[in-house]
Amino acid sequence: MPLRARRLAIGWLLVVLAMAGHGLWLWSGDRLHLETDMLAMLPQRAGDRAAQDATRQLADAAGRRVVVLVGAPDWPSARTAADAYAAAVGAAGPSLALRYRVGDDLADDWIGFFTPYRHQLLTDAQRAQMETEPADRLAARAVEALYRPFGLPRVGTWQDDPLNLFGGWLAARAAESPVRVVDGRLSVAGDGRQYALLMLEQHGPAFSIAAQRALMPVLDAARAAALAAVPAAEVVNAGVPLYAAHAAEQAHREVHTIGLGSLAGILVLTVLAFNGLRPRLLVALSIGVGLLAAISVCALLFERIHLITLVFGASLVGVAENYGTNWFCNRLGRPPEERWAMRRRQAPVMWLAMLTTVIGYALLALAPFPGLRQIAVFSGVGLLAAFVTVLWWFPFLDRRRIEFNRFAAWLGSRRALWPALGRNAFTVVFAVAVTGLVGAGLARLRSNDDIRLLQNSPPTLIEQQLRLGALLDLPSPAQFYLVTAPSEDGVLAAEEAVKQRLAARVADGTLDGWQAVSDWVPSRERQQQDAALVARRIDGDGGVLALAAARLGETLAPAAAAAVVPLAVADWLAAPVSEPLRHQWLGRFGDGYASVMLLRGAHDPARFGALAAIAAEVPGVRFVDKVGEVSEVLARYRQLMGWVIVASYALVLVALCLRFGRRGWRALAPTAIASALAIALLALLGQPLQLFNVLALLLILGMGVDYGIFLLEQPGRSERRPFLSVTIAAACIELAFGLLALSQTPALRAFGLTMLFGIFLAWLLTPLFMDADHAA
C-alpha cells in the first residue's frame, strides 16, 4: 500500500469531515438560506429588481389565499350552502383563517374614513363636469337632487355638498368591484346565479407541503357540506395553494413511480453485474460526498442557494456514476492485490473523463446569468469531490474479489456485435441515415420559450380560475405598470398621468380598466386642485350653491372654508379600507418609492406595445409583462447555453487530442451525432426546442464523452470490461434520468426525453467509432 496514497486518503477524509461539520452547522441552525424565486436566477437589468420585488409582493398577497364562491339560483339558497361551507372550514381547526361574515357597519366605517377628505375627492368624470359645465346647469342638477327620493348615499347636509360629489366618488369606488354586502355576508351576482364569497388564508409558509396536504381534505369536506345543505349549489374555488397542492401531489406520485422504479432497476442491474450491493453502496458514497462538497462550497460563496441549483446540480453530480462504475468493472476477475496497479493504469483516463466533463460546467461560470454561475460551481465542485473519492478511497474500501459472473461476461462480450465504420457499405448507409434524420429534424425544428409551456395545471383548476376572475372582475397580476418616484406623492402623480393616457385605451377597447392606489389616495396636488375647484364652483360668487339657493328662493351661506388636509398614503394603509389594494403599494424602494398599477382586460399580447408606449411617456413608469419577460430570458438562456455547448465541444476535443492524438475525435464524434439525432427526433415528434432540452445536451456531452474515453483507452473487441462499464453506466443514467420522460411536468418531460434519446444513442454509436487498427 503506497504511503502517498494513505496520506491522500487521510487528508481527503479530514476535508470531508470538515465539510460534514459545516453541513451539520448549516442545517441544524437553519443557516442554509434557500432561494425559491425563479426570477432570482435570472440576470437583472436596470429596474428589474423593482419589478422582481413587485412580482414577489403580488405573489405573496395571493400565495396563501384561496377564494371560494358558493352559488345557487337564489340568494337564500346560496347563503345556506355558504354557511354550511364556512362551518365545515371552521370545524377543521385553526389551520385556515376564514373571512366570510362582515359587520353591518362595514360601509359606515369606509364612509367614515373618507368623510374628512370629502371636499377634495373627485372622479375624472366629476372633475371634467365641474370644469366645463355651466354653473346654472350644475345648480339645476343640485336642486333636482334635493327633491329626488332615491339616489346615491349622501354624507352631511345638502347645503354641504349640493351635487353630492362625495356620494358619486364613493359609488365610483364601489363600482370597481362587484362584491357587495348582503345579510352580513360578501356576495356577488353573475351568470344568472347568486354567489356568497369566502376567502381562506393558510397559516405558515405558502408552499409548505404539509400545509398543502392538509388544505385539500378541508376544502373537499367543505364542498361536500355545502352540497349536502343545498344539492343545487355550485362551488367555484381558485388560488395559488390549489396549484401548489396539485404540483406537490403530482411530485409525490412521480417520486413513487418514476423514482422508485429507477432505483429498483439500478439495484437489480448492480446485483446482476457485481454479485451484490456493496459496489452500489460505494458508488452512492462517492456521489454523497460530491453533494456534500457542492453544498458546502456554494453556501460559502453565495448568499442563497437556489432550489433549482440543488435539484439540477444534484442530477449533474450523478455523472459521477461513470467513475465508480468504471472502477468496479475494471476490478472484475482481478485479485484484490492488483487494485493499486489498476488504479495507476486507470488514473490518467479517469482524470481525462472528469476533466472533459468539468470543462462544460466551468464555462457556465463565465456567463452573466447568476443561476448558471451557481449551477456551474455546484456541479464542478461536486464532480471533482466524487471523482477524488473514487480515486483516493476506493482502493482502501474495495478489498474483496469480484468475480466475472455469466451476466457480466455476456454483457461485456456484446461489444463484438458492433460493426466498424470505415470504407464499407455500412458506413455509407449509416451516413445517409444520420444525414437524412438530422436534415428532416432540422427542417421541422422550432423553438418555443413561452413560460406557459412549462405549466401543467389541471384544466378544471384553470377553468375555475378564469370563471372566478370573470365573476369578480379581477385584474391580471401578470401585466402591470411599475411606478417609481423619489417621493410618495410623486408615485401618485405618476399614476394619475398614466391613468389620463389609459382613458383613451379603455375607450377604444384595448383595455377594460385599471386598479390603482391613486384612485383611493389622489396626489397632494390633485387633492388641492380638486378642493380649490369645488370651492370655486360650489361656494364661490355665482357658484352652484348661490344659484341653487336663488332657484329655491332662499339665502344659503356657504360654510367656512377649512384648510385642506391631504389624505396621506400612510393613513390609508393603516386603515381597513386599504386591505383590497394594500399589496399594490410597494413603499420604500432604494432612494424612492414604488407602486403597482394592475390592468383589467390586458390579455392580448398584440396590444402590449400600445400599453408599453404609454409607460415610456411618463418618467419613472415601466410596463411589465412578466410572462413575456421570463419567456425572453429563457430564450436568452437557451441561446447562451447553445454557445456554451459549442465551446465545450471545442475544449473537450483539445483535451482528447492531447491524450489520444489524432484518434481523439473518435471519443467525441458519437456524442455529437447522438445529440444532433436526439434534437432531430424530438423535432420530428413535434416537440419545440426549449431551455431544458439544451441543458440536457450538456449532460449528454459530459456523460457520452466518457463512454468514448473508456472504449478508446481499450478499443479491442475481446476486452469485456470497458464495454461492460459503458453499458452499465448508460443503463443507470437512463433509469435515473430517462424515466423523467414519463413525468407530467413539461420541463422534466422535455429534459427526460432528450436524455433518453441522447444517452441511448451515445451508447449505441460509440463502439462504431473505435478504430480497428488499435484493437487488442
PyMOL commands that set and color helices and strands:
alter all, ss='L'
color gray80, all
select helices_A, chain A and resi 3-28+38-41+48-63+75-91+106-120+124-132+135-147+165-174+209-229+240-274+278-301+307-331+336-364+370-397+406-417+425-444+451-454+459-472+488-507+517-519+524-539+544-552+569-574+576-578+582-584+605-617+626-663+665-684+691-713+720-736+738-742+746-769+772-774
alter helices_A, ss='H'
color red, helices_A
select strands_A, chain A and resi 34-35+65-72+96-99+180-182+185-190+193-202+234-238+305-306+476-485+513-515+585-589+592-600+621-625
alter strands_A, ss='S'
color yellow, strands_A
deselect
rebuild
show_as cartoon
